Amino acid sequence: MENSPTTIQVKDDMLSYEGFRAMVLADYRVVLESRETSLLGRREVLTGKAKFGIFGDGKEVAQVAMAKFFQPGDWRAGYYRDQTFMFATQLATVEQFFAQMYADPDINNEPFSRGRQMNGHFATRITEPNGEWAPIANLMNVSADISTTAGQMPRALGLAAASKSFRQVRELQGMKNLSDNGNEICFCTIGDASTSEGHFWEAVNAAGVMQVPLAIFIWDDGYGISVPTSLQTTKGSISAALKGFQKKEDTNGLDIYRLKGWDYAGMCEVFETALQKIRDTHVPAVFHIEEITQPQGHSTSGSHERYKSAERLEWEKEWDCLRKMREWVLENGIATEEELGEMEMTIRQQVRESKNRAWQKYQQPIKEQALQAAEMVKSMVVNDMEVYQKLQHLATDLENNREPLRRDIFRGLSLALETAPHSPSVPEVKAFRKTLKQVNKALYNSDLYNEGPKSALKVPVVAAHIPADAQMLNGYEVLNRYFDQLFTHNPRVLAFGEDVGKIGDVNQGFAGLQDKHGSSRIFDTGIRELTIVGQGIGLALRGLRPITEIQYLDYVLYGLQTLSDDVATLHYRTGGQQSCPLIIRTRGHRLEGIWHSGSPMGMLINSLRGMYVCVPRDMVQAIGMYNTLLQSNDPAIMVECLNGYRLKEKLPANLLEYTVPLGIPEVVREGADITVVSYGSTLRIVLEAATRLAALGIHCEVIDVQTLLPFDINHDILVSLKKTSRIVFVDEDVPGGATAYMFNHVMEQQGGYQWLDVAPRTITAQAHRPAYGSDGDYFSKPNAEDIIEVIMEMVTE
């Protein structure tokens, strides 16, 4: 291994020696602070105070050097070993780090995730409590971390791409609270082993094509947990494997740098020039930081002594970045041994005090609740001495628990109620327990969606105005008129995806609009669904309103991981501090062939809790949903009906104003004999069946649910069921998919079973993918004859 330190060059006109010395020692203090935090954090896990620990030890010097060039307006999309970076930028404190280890749900103590994420997962506030965007151009910004390996890469691409949009789109250049003319960099960090993930390669390729200001820092410690780099990466080196991506004159691509993780001066020198080049030119870069060590191994769940040789372990001790920086400071006369020794002792004490404060703040409210509960249990009125003694014992357990959890309090209260179920004190105890449940619900179960003014559920309802002489247009033409007006009046809206730009999407919703509104606002991408989604995430986080197109619903699978792990969880895992108002536009349902006709709605609704799932039956309805979503901060997926683009619809006069409320079903045909619940393309088949059944004297009440998430929030379907006493759920998902979801809501959650005269039914597609051809569609998915047969059976039972 090449181990030769760099001498830092101090420019007289930039920094006095005393200023330089103070800067170096301040950096060294952060390195010490972070290492001590890692060491003490591991002990907290081993003693049981914390459940799990993963730390950034071994990466401290590289992160301190990187942090020196992180500026207001910049963004970080990182992973869970960046604690030193957070300390160096003063975006996190040691006390907050320990609060997260203890899962403290108080946002004042743990401001990153309110205790909802494991340690090392950071975030900064980007939206104000009223839902408006903070002045992020003047702030250092951290997009909320996720644990999935390389999961930060799609989002990082999008955050960098936003800078390009702010620089190129004329309509955005006055939005100084969001960007300073696109001068912002996205700093992305990733472990070397995670570069084997497809997310990394797709994002790097897209960044090289697009030329966006993305700085990727790869921490290379030689292992992926226990698996060495030789089994992870071609040529055993990610920078060697990326050599063909190197930008040359008159080509796109990216710059590649190889640096040593213990070489403080060398990294500072390279980072300063390289990052400024990214900022100025938007040429992305990869910084391969080699010879990183892991003093404590991968995490608290295992020991690296099991898989590293004695020679490797000895090398890691010798080339530990903390040790090498200390040697460099001494060799250059920046501080004496005595000065460093005193600094190290002081920092150990400060970290210990920070840890103790974090634990005390976390425990204090729990102990107060435990004592309240103990007093209540102790005071319960009973006549039986044995029961009395059991209650006193339960109270004593609560009082004597030195490190109680909230669950211990609930267990104690429940045991007390079970022990003395007939005590006159039971109502008081239950009321206390109910109050605590509400408190804890706010701590642990809030903010899956926006709950404030920017909630999609609070958008005022405005009806579509259809003039008597309204034009009859194809569905795609109605959409095209809408998108034209939208882009004219809302400069924050961008649209992109495969074939969206030049040809105006495969179904012509954007036909001619790129020429009118510019190729920086409506544009094509490569075939890369994962990073199309990631591009949308980054734009949305930075205050823009992307309409991100995935050409067909079947291909949402490529982006489902980042939608599920990143977008759907974002508002929840930041305690409402970050929103991602991303709209995924796609089309699906009935078409020909296995991979172009999917309706995997059950998959979506069960993996995207935290997003809204809109299933409009026609394009006029879809436009109302777009308007609702664009007034909110909630993310959503819009599934347009693929076979509806050439069906005639009346053009509303108020295209930009009317809204469709989410979670409110619509009765599209009234009837008294049976309730039929459906949505999307299948609804037209249901209506055909209803017309034929009416000729037979059977009158169906047909309900369009409009959205699957949220679903019937006012229980309107139950109102219909009370009238008809029969119900059938119809869609073209697989058996047990979205129909089972709807069935559960109406039968169980709404208590619909109480109003049934006959057993409810579900009518779905077959369990297999749809066969090709018109007959394949007929026999694979619900048809009018199937629906008529089932309903006739139900009304004659």
Residue pairs with C-beta under 8 A, 6 or more apart in sequence:
1 291
1 315
1 319
2 260
3 260
3 262
3 291
3 319
5 262
5 263
5 265
5 266
5 324
5 328
6 263
6 265
6 266
6 269
7 265
7 332
8 264
8 265
8 268
8 269
9 269
10 17
10 20
15 23
21 334
21 335
24 264
24 329
24 334
25 329
25 334
25 335
25 343
27 64
27 65
27 68
27 88
27 264
28 325
28 326
28 329
28 335
28 340
28 343
29 343
29 347
30 60
30 64
30 84
30 87
30 88
31 60
31 61
31 64
31 84
31 321
31 322
31 325
32 322
32 343
32 344
32 347
33 87
33 94
33 347
33 350
33 351
34 56
34 57
34 60
34 63
34 83
34 84
34 87
35 57
35 60
35 295
35 322
36 347
36 348
36 351
37 55
37 83
37 87
37 94
37 97
37 98
37 351
38 55
38 56
38 57
38 83
38 295
38 296
39 57
39 296
40 351
40 352
40 355
41 50
41 53
41 55
41 97
41 98
41 101
41 119
42 53
42 55
42 296
42 300
44 50
44 53
44 98
44 101
44 102
44 355
45 51
45 52
45 53
45 101
45 300
46 300
49 101
49 102
49 359
49 403
50 101
50 102
50 103
50 119
51 103
51 118
52 118
52 119
52 299
52 300
52 301
53 101
53 119
53 299
53 300
54 80
54 81
54 118
54 119
54 120
54 298
54 299
54 300
55 81
55 83
55 119
55 120
55 296
55 299
56 63
56 81
56 82
56 83
56 84
56 85
56 120
57 294
57 295
57 296
58 221
58 261
58 292
58 293
58 294
58 295
58 316
58 320
58 321
59 81
59 82
59 84
59 219
59 261
59 289
59 292
59 321
60 84
60 321
60 322
61 261
61 262
61 263
61 264
61 267
61 321
61 322
61 324
61 325
62 217
62 219
62 259
62 261
62 267
62 289
62 292
62 321
63 82
63 84
63 85
63 88
64 84
64 85
64 88
64 264
65 264
65 267
65 268
65 271
66 85
66 187
66 217
66 267
66 271
67 84
67 85
67 88
67 89
68 88
68 268
68 271
68 272
69 271
69 272
69 275
69 276
70 76
70 85
70 89
70 140
70 187
71 140
71 184
71 185
72 137
72 138
72 139
72 140
73 136
73 137
73 138
73 139
73 140
73 141
73 179
73 180
73 183
73 184
74 140
74 141
74 184
74 185
74 186
74 187
75 141
75 142
75 143
75 159
75 160
75 184
75 185
75 186
75 187
75 541
75 542
76 82
76 85
76 122
76 140
76 141
76 142
76 143
76 186
76 187
76 188
76 189
77 143
77 152
77 153
77 155
77 156
77 159
77 186
77 187
77 188
77 189
77 538
78 85
78 122
78 142
78 145
78 152
78 187
78 188
78 189
78 190
79 145
79 149
79 152
79 189
79 190
79 191
79 194
80 118
80 119
80 120
80 121
80 145
80 147
81 120
81 189
81 191
81 219
82 120
82 122
82 145
82 189
83 92
83 97
83 120
85 189
86 92
86 97
86 122
86 142
87 93
87 94
87 97
89 140
91 122
91 124
91 140
91 142
92 112
92 122
93 354
94 350
94 351
94 354
94 355
95 109
95 354
95 355
95 357
95 358
96 109
96 110
96 111
96 112
96 358
97 119
97 120
97 358
98 354
98 355
98 358
98 359
99 106
99 109
99 110
99 115
99 358
99 361
99 362
100 110
100 112
100 113
100 115
100 117
100 118
100 119
100 120
100 121
101 119
101 358
102 115
102 358
102 359
102 362
103 110
103 115
103 116
104 110
104 115
104 358
104 361
104 362
105 114
105 115
105 116
105 443
105 444
106 114
106 115
106 361
106 362
106 365
107 114
107 575
109 358
109 361
109 362
111 125
111 577
112 121
112 122
112 123
112 144
112 574
113 121
113 123
113 144
113 573
113 574
113 575
114 443
114 574
114 575
115 443
116 444
116 572
116 573
116 575
117 145
117 147
117 573
118 147
120 145
121 144
121 145
121 146
121 147
121 573
122 142
122 144
122 145
123 142
123 143
123 144
123 145
123 573
123 574
123 577
123 578
124 139
124 140
124 141
124 142
124 577
125 134
125 574
125 577
125 578
126 133
126 134
126 136
126 139
126 141
126 541
126 577
126 578
126 579
127 133
127 134
127 454
127 576
127 577
127 578
127 579
127 633
128 134
129 452
130 452
130 453
130 454
131 450
131 452
131 453
131 454
131 579
131 633
132 454
133 177
133 178
133 543
135 177
136 177
136 178
136 542
136 543
137 176
137 177
137 178
137 179
137 180
137 184
138 177
143 152
143 155
143 156
143 159
143 538
143 541
143 578
144 570
144 573
144 574
144 578
145 152
146 152
146 565
146 566
146 569
146 573
148 561
148 565
149 191
149 193
149 194
149 197
150 190
150 194
150 195
150 197
150 198
150 199
150 200
151 199
151 561
151 562
151 565
151 566
152 188
152 189
152 190
153 188
153 190
153 197
153 199
153 200
153 202
153 203
153 204
153 531
153 534
154 199
154 202
154 203
154 530
154 531
154 533
154 534
154 535
154 537
154 559
154 562
154 566
155 534
155 537
155 538
155 541
155 562
155 566
156 186
156 188
156 203
156 214
156 216
156 534
156 538
157 203
157 206
157 207
157 210
157 212
157 214
157 531
157 534
157 535
157 538
158 531
158 534
158 535
158 536
158 537
158 538
158 539
158 540
158 541
159 186
159 214
159 538
159 541
159 542
160 185
160 186
160 207
160 212
160 213
160 214
160 284
160 538
161 210
161 212
161 535
161 538
161 539
162 179
162 182
162 184
162 538
162 539
162 541
162 542
162 544
163 179
163 182
163 183
163 184
163 185
163 186
163 212
163 213
163 282
164 182
164 210
164 211
164 212
164 213
164 282
165 172
165 182
165 494
165 520
165 539
165 544
166 172
166 173
166 175
166 178
166 179
166 181
166 182
166 184
166 542
167 173
167 181
167 182
167 183
167 282
168 182
168 520
169 491
169 494
169 518
169 520
169 521
170 518
171 491
171 521
172 178
172 179
172 491
172 492
172 544
173 181
175 492
175 543
177 543
178 542
178 543
178 544
179 542
182 213
182 282
183 279
184 213
184 279
185 213
185 214
185 215
185 275
185 278
185 279
186 212
186 213
186 214
186 215
186 538
187 215
187 217
188 214
188 215
188 216
188 217
189 216
189 217
189 218
189 219
190 200
190 216
190 217
190 218
190 219
191 218
191 219
191 221
191 224
192 218
192 219
192 220
192 221
192 222
192 224
192 229
192 232
192 233
192 238
193 223
193 224
193 225
193 227
193 229
193 232
194 200
194 224
195 201
195 218
195 232
195 233
195 238
196 224
196 232
196 233
198 530
199 530
199 562
202 528
202 530
202 531
203 531
203 534
204 216
204 242
204 245
204 254
204 286
205 245
205 526
205 528
206 525
206 526
206 528
206 531
206 535
207 214
207 216
207 254
207 284
208 245
208 247
208 252
208 253
208 254
208 284
209 252
209 526
211 252
211 282
211 283
211 284
212 282
212 284
213 278
213 279
213 282
213 283
213 284
214 278
214 284
214 285
215 274
215 275
215 278
215 284
215 285
215 287
216 284
216 285
216 286
216 287
217 287
217 289
218 238
218 239
218 286
218 287
218 288
218 289
219 261
219 289
219 292
220 229
220 238
220 261
220 288
220 289
220 290
220 291
220 292
221 292
221 293
221 294
222 228
222 229
222 292
222 312
223 229
223 294
223 298
223 304
223 307
223 308
224 232
225 298
225 302
226 298
226 302
226 304
226 306
226 307
229 236
229 237
230 236
233 241
234 240
234 241
235 241
237 288
238 286
238 288
239 256
239 257
239 258
239 286
239 288
242 254
242 256
242 286
243 256
245 253
245 254
245 256
245 286
246 253
246 254
246 255
246 256
247 253
247 254
247 255
247 283
254 283
254 284
254 285
254 286
255 274
255 277
255 283
255 284
255 285
255 286
256 285
256 286
256 288
257 270
257 274
257 285
257 286
257 287
257 288
258 288
258 290
259 266
259 267
259 270
259 287
259 288
259 289
259 290
260 266
260 267
260 289
260 290
260 291
261 267
261 289
261 290
261 291
261 292
261 293
261 321
262 291
262 319
262 320
262 321
262 324
262 325
263 324
264 321
264 324
264 325
264 328
265 328
267 289
270 287
271 287
274 285
274 287
277 283
277 285
278 284
278 285
291 319
292 321
293 316
293 319
293 320
293 321
294 304
294 316
295 316
295 320
296 304
297 303
297 304
297 305
298 304
304 313
305 313
308 316
317 323
326 340
329 335
329 340
330 336
330 337
330 340
335 343
363 403
363 404
366 404
366 405
366 406
366 409
367 404
369 406
369 409
369 436
370 398
370 399
370 401
370 404
370 408
370 409
370 412
371 398
371 399
372 432
373 398
373 409
373 412
373 413
373 432
373 436
374 395
374 396
374 398
374 399
374 412
375 395
376 413
376 425
376 428
376 429
376 432
377 391
377 394
377 395
377 398
377 412
377 413
377 416
377 429
378 391
378 392
378 395
379 425
380 391
380 416
380 420
380 423
380 425
380 426
380 429
381 423
381 424
381 425
382 388
382 391
382 420
382 423
387 419
387 420
390 419
391 416
391 419
391 420
394 412
394 415
394 416
394 419
395 412
397 412
398 404
398 408
398 409
398 412
401 408
406 436
406 440
409 436
410 433
410 436
410 437
413 429
413 432
413 433
413 436
414 433
416 429
417 426
417 429
417 430
417 433
420 426
423 429
446 572
446 575
446 576
447 571
447 572
447 574
447 575
447 576
448 571
448 572
448 609
448 610
449 455
449 456
449 457
449 571
449 610
449 612
449 634
450 456
450 571
450 576
450 579
450 632
450 633
450 634
451 576
452 576
454 579
454 632
454 633
454 634
455 632
455 633
455 634
456 612
456 628
456 629
456 631
456 632
456 634
456 636
456 662
457 661
457 662
457 663
457 710
457 713
458 632
459 628
459 631
459 632
459 659
459 661
460 659
461 659
461 660
461 661
462 627
462 654
462 657
462 658
462 659
463 658
464 620
464 624
464 652
464 654
464 658
465 652
465 653
465 654
465 658
466 650
466 651
466 652
466 653
467 653
470 650
470 651
470 652
470 653
471 650
471 651
472 648
472 649
472 650
472 651
473 481
473 648
473 649
473 651
474 645
474 646
474 647
474 648
474 649
475 618
475 619
475 620
475 641
475 644
475 645
475 646
475 647
475 648
475 649
476 507
476 508
476 509
476 511
476 619
476 645
476 646
477 508
478 619
478 620
478 623
478 649
478 651
479 509
479 619
479 622
479 623
479 645
480 504
480 508
480 509
480 510
480 511
480 512
480 513
481 651
481 655
482 623
482 626
482 655
482 656
483 495
483 509
483 510
483 513
484 513
484 516
484 517
485 655
485 656
486 493
486 626
486 630
486 656
487 493
487 495
487 513
487 516
487 517
487 521
487 522
488 517
489 656
490 545
490 630
492 543
492 544
492 545
493 521
493 544
493 545
493 546
493 547
493 630
494 521
494 522
494 523
494 539
494 544
494 545
494 546
494 547
495 510
495 521
495 522
495 523
495 546
495 547
495 548
495 549
495 585
496 522
496 523
496 524
496 525
496 532
496 535
496 536
496 546
496 547
496 548
496 549
497 505
497 524
497 525
497 532
497 548
497 549
497 550
497 551
497 585
498 524
498 525
498 526
498 527
498 532
498 549
498 551
499 505
499 506
499 524
499 551
500 510
500 522
500 523
500 524
500 525
500 549
501 510
501 514
501 519
501 522
501 523
501 524
502 514
502 524
503 511
504 510
504 511
504 512
504 513
504 514
505 511
505 549
505 551
506 551
507 587
507 642
507 645
508 645
509 645
510 522
513 522
514 522
514 523
525 532
525 535
529 550
529 555
529 556
529 558
529 559
530 558
530 559
530 561
530 562
532 548
532 549
532 550
532 559
533 548
533 550
533 559
533 562
533 563
533 567
533 582
533 584
534 559
534 562
535 546
535 548
536 546
536 548
536 582
536 583
536 584
537 562
537 566
537 567
537 580
537 582
539 546
539 582
540 546
540 579
540 580
540 581
540 582
540 635
541 578
541 580
545 581
545 583
545 630
546 582
546 583
547 583
547 585
547 626
548 582
548 583
548 584
548 585
549 584
549 585
549 586
550 556
550 558
550 559
550 584
550 585
550 586
551 586
551 587
552 586
552 587
552 588
552 591
552 595
552 596
552 598
552 642
553 586
553 587
553 588
553 589
553 598
553 599
553 600
553 639
554 588
554 595
554 596
554 597
554 598
554 600
555 586
556 563
556 584
556 586
556 604
556 637
557 600
559 584
560 603
560 607
563 584
563 607
563 608
563 611
563 637
564 607
564 608
566 580
567 580
567 582
567 608
567 610
567 611
567 635
568 607
568 608
568 609
568 610
568 611
568 635
569 610
570 578
570 579
570 580
570 610
570 635
571 578
571 579
571 580
571 610
571 634
572 610
579 633
579 634
580 635
581 629
581 630
581 632
581 633
581 634
581 635
582 635
582 636
583 626
583 629
583 630
583 635
583 636
583 637
583 638
584 635
584 636
584 637
584 638
585 638
585 640
586 637
586 638
586 639
586 640
587 639
587 640
587 641
587 642
588 597
588 598
588 599
588 639
588 640
588 641
588 642
589 597
589 599
589 639
589 641
589 642
589 643
589 680
589 681
589 682
589 732
590 597
590 641
590 642
590 643
590 681
590 732
590 777
590 781
591 597
591 642
591 643
592 772
592 773
592 774
592 776
592 777
593 770
593 772
594 769
594 770
594 771
594 772
595 769
597 769
597 770
597 777
598 769
598 770
599 680
599 731
599 732
599 733
599 738
599 765
599 781
600 733
600 734
600 737
601 613
601 615
601 639
601 708
601 731
601 733
601 737
601 738
602 733
602 734
602 736
602 737
602 738
602 740
602 741
603 737
604 613
604 637
604 708
605 613
605 708
605 709
605 738
605 741
606 741
608 637
608 709
609 709
610 635
611 634
611 635
611 636
611 637
611 709
612 629
612 634
612 635
612 636
612 637
612 662
612 707
612 709
612 710
613 636
613 637
613 639
613 707
613 708
613 709
614 622
614 625
614 629
614 636
614 637
614 638
614 639
614 662
614 706
614 707
615 639
615 679
615 680
615 705
615 706
615 707
615 708
616 622
616 625
616 638
616 639
616 640
616 641
616 660
616 680
616 706
617 641
617 644
617 668
617 679
617 680
617 681
617 683
617 684
617 704
617 706
618 641
618 644
618 647
618 649
619 640
619 644
619 645
619 649
620 649
620 650
620 652
621 660
621 706
622 638
622 640
623 652
623 655
623 658
624 658
624 659
624 660
625 636
625 638
625 659
625 660
625 662
625 706
625 707
626 638
627 656
627 657
627 658
627 659
627 660
628 659
628 660
628 661
628 662
629 636
629 638
631 659
639 680
641 680
641 681
642 681
643 681
644 681
652 658
660 706
662 706
662 707
662 710
663 706
663 707
663 710
663 711
663 712
663 713
663 714
664 706
664 712
664 713
664 714
664 716
665 677
665 703
665 704
665 705
665 706
665 712
665 716
665 717
666 703
666 704
666 706
667 701
667 702
667 703
667 716
667 720
668 683
668 687
668 702
668 703
668 704
669 687
669 690
669 700
669 701
669 702
670 699
670 701
671 690
671 694
671 699
671 700
671 701
671 702
671 724
672 699
672 701
672 723
672 724
673 698
673 699
673 700
673 701
673 724
673 726
673 795
674 698
674 700
674 701
674 724
674 726
674 727
674 728
674 791
674 794
674 795
675 700
675 701
675 703
675 717
675 720
675 721
675 723
675 724
675 726
675 727
675 728
676 686
676 690
676 700
676 701
676 702
676 703
676 727
676 728
676 730
676 787
676 791
677 703
677 705
677 717
677 727
677 728
677 729
677 730
677 742
677 746
678 686
678 702
678 703
678 704
678 705
678 729
678 730
678 731
679 704
679 705
679 706
679 708
679 731
680 731
680 732
681 732
682 730
682 731
682 732
682 781
682 782
683 702
683 704
685 730
685 782
685 783
685 784
685 787
686 700
686 702
686 730
686 787
687 702
688 784
689 700
689 784
689 787
689 788
689 791
690 700
690 702
692 784
692 788
693 699
693 700
693 788
693 791
693 792
694 700
696 792
698 791
698 792
698 795
700 791
701 720
701 723
701 724
703 716
703 717
703 720
705 711
705 712
705 717
705 742
708 738
708 741
708 742
711 741
711 742
711 745
712 745
712 746
712 750
715 750
717 727
717 746
717 750
717 752
718 746
718 750
718 751
718 752
718 755
720 727
721 727
721 746
721 752
721 755
721 756
722 755
725 755
725 756
725 757
725 758
726 756
726 757
726 758
726 760
726 794
726 795
727 746
727 752
727 756
727 760
727 761
728 760
728 761
728 762
728 763
728 787
728 790
728 791
728 794
729 739
729 742
729 743
729 746
729 760
729 761
729 762
729 763
730 739
730 762
730 763
730 764
730 782
730 787
731 737
731 738
731 739
731 742
731 763
731 764
731 765
731 782
732 764
732 765
732 781
732 782
733 739
733 764
733 765
734 764
734 765
734 766
734 767
735 762
735 764
735 765
735 766
735 767
736 764
737 764
739 762
739 763
739 764
740 762
743 760
743 762
746 752
747 753
747 760
752 760
757 797
758 794
758 797
759 797
761 790
761 794
763 782
763 786
763 787
763 790
764 782
765 780
765 781
765 782
766 779
766 780
766 781
768 780
769 780
770 776
770 777
770 780
770 781
771 777
771 779
771 780
